[in-house]
Amino acid sequence: METGNTTQEMRASEGVLSASLSEGAPTLLIKTQDGLRRIFPWIHFINGDYENLNEVERITLHYSSHEVCLEGVRLEPLFERIAKFGVEWIKANDKRLMARCPQGSPFIEKISISEKNNIQPSSE
């Protein structure tokens, strides 16, 4: 679905929305279920990880001062758009709304944001 000249929402015309795409978006707006809204400029983005954990998929975005973790389903295409700085905003939705998400579209059910100084090093 086109909204404006460069934005494409990752959904069909009806259903639950988890992301909006925009080529060259300068920031990523994050909307959590508890109402928190955060803006992360792409200029501070360092790298990202995608994991398929069987029942859930996880994307971890590493910024210079924060780590953002997304959990949901069908997230791999979203990860590929993140790699091109092509995501304008993401939103976590209640898991009960997953059935209203169009097949093939990403569904984010959890977003957590941690400051780097509060992140515990992994014990691998």
N, C-alpha and C positions, 0 to 999 in steps of 0.2 A: 504494500500500500504506500503510495507516495504522499508525503506531507511536506509541501514546499518543493524546492528544486533538488535538494540533496539529501533529504532525510527519508529513510525507509524504516517503518516499524516492523519488528520481527513478529508478525502475527497475520492472521487472515482478517477479513473485514469484521468478523465477530469473534469474540473470545477474550481470554485473559492475556494481558500484555506484560512481558518481562523485560523487554529491551527495545531501544530505538537506535537505529543505525544512522550515522551521518559521516560521510567521508570528510576527513580532516577536522573532526570535532576537536576544539582546543582543550576541552575538559571532559571528565566523566562525572556525571551526577549520579549519586547512589541514593536510593530510597529504600530504607529498611522497613520491616513490618511494624516496628515500634514507633514509626514516624520520624526517625532520624533522617536528615537530609545532609549529605556531605558532597563537596565538590573537590575532585582531585584533578589538577592540571596534568595533562599527558606529559608535559615537559619533565615532571618529577617521576615518571614511570621508569623503573629499572628493568624488570623482566616479569615473566609470568609462567605458571605451571598448570598443566591440565592433567587430571587423574581420573580414570574410570575405575570406580570402586564397586563395580557390579550393580548394586541397587541404587547408587547415587553417583553423580559425577561432581568433581570439585575443580574449580579454577581458583588459583591463588595469584593475586596481583601484588607485586613487590614495588613499593614506592620508596622514595628516599627516607621518609619518616614514618610510613605506615605499611601495614599488610592488610589486604582486603581478600576475604575468602568467600567464594560463592559456592553454594551447593544446590543441586537440582538435577534435572534430566535433559538430555539432548543439548548439552552445553558445548560440544565440540565445534559446531559451526560458529557459535558466539566467540569462542576462543580464537578462531581463525580471523574473525573481524577485529577482535582486540589487537591481534598482532599487526594489523594495518591501521591502528588508531581510528577505527571506523565505528566506534560505539559512542553514542551521545549520552545515554542514560540506561541504568539497569534498576530493576525493582524486584524486591522479594514479595512473593504472594503466599497466602495461606495454602497449605498442601491440599486442603479440601477443594480448592478451585482448579486443581490440575486437570480434571475432566473437561473443563471449559477452555483449556489451552489447545489450539489447533495442532493436529498431528504434525510432527516434524519441526515445530517451533520450540525454542528453548523455554524451559520453565524453571525459574529460580525460586526456591522455597526458603533459603536462608542466606543472609549476608552478614558476615561478622567483620568488624574493623578493629585492628589492634595497632597501638603505637609501637614503633620498633623497640623502644626501651623497655616495653612490657612483654615482648615476645621471648619465650624460653627457647634456648638453642635445642635443636633436635639431638637425641641421644643415640645416633646411629653408630 
